[in-house]
Each structure stands twice: as C-alpha cells, then as structure tokens.
C-alpha cells in the first residue's frame, strides 16, 4: 500500500474528499514525525509504537578501499508492532 492508496482508502471510509483525506493523512504523518524529532515516543494502542533508537558507534570498512573506519553513533526511527497487530498478521 502506498501513501496514495492510503489517502484513497481514508477518503472512501471517512466519506471525505480526496483533498481532505490527503490533508488528514499528511497531518497524521507530520505529527508522528514531529514527535520523533523531539525524542518522544508515539504509542498507537492496538497498532504499535514509534520511537527513536540510539545506534552506537561501531567499526566498519570502506567497501571500495577496504580501509577500516568508524561508523558514527546516530539516532534512527524505530517501530515495534503492538500485540493486536501481531495477532492479526499471524
């Protein structure tokens, strides 16, 4: 499912225009993005949890030269599926 498919589905299920559905979906995604940017968790009961995970610095190799390098520590978005979602997917 693409973002376009999601917008069409929301428009149909909620009886909205495509423009209103697009704005709703975009507002929802922006809210999740902004919360993660602030370092907050986003918990959607029955679906899952979006969070920011810290990745430690680690050794690596430059694939072109084979030279050893250190990959810097960083933050990455993460998602953990909720119990209900896991049960439905199984």
Rosetta blueprint (number, residue, H / E / L):
1 X L
2 X L
3 X H
4 X H
5 X H
6 X H
7 X H
8 X H
9 X H
10 X H
11 X H
12 X H
13 X H
14 X L
15 X L
16 X L
17 X L
18 X H
19 X H
20 X H
21 X H
22 X H
23 X H
24 X H
25 X H
26 X H
27 X H
28 X H
29 X H
30 X H
31 X H
32 X H
33 X H
34 X H
35 X H
36 X H
37 X H
38 X L
39 X L
40 X L
41 X L
42 X E
43 X E
44 X E
45 X L
46 X L
47 X L
48 X E
49 X E
50 X E
51 X E
52 X E
53 X E
54 X E
55 X E
56 X L
57 X L
58 X E
59 X E
60 X E
61 X E
62 X L
63 X L
64 X L
65 X L
66 X L
67 X L
68 X E
69 X E
70 X E
71 X E
72 X L
73 X L
74 X E
75 X E
76 X E
77 X E
78 X E
79 X E
80 X E
81 X E
82 X L
83 X H
84 X H
85 X H
86 X H
87 X H
88 X H
89 X H
90 X L
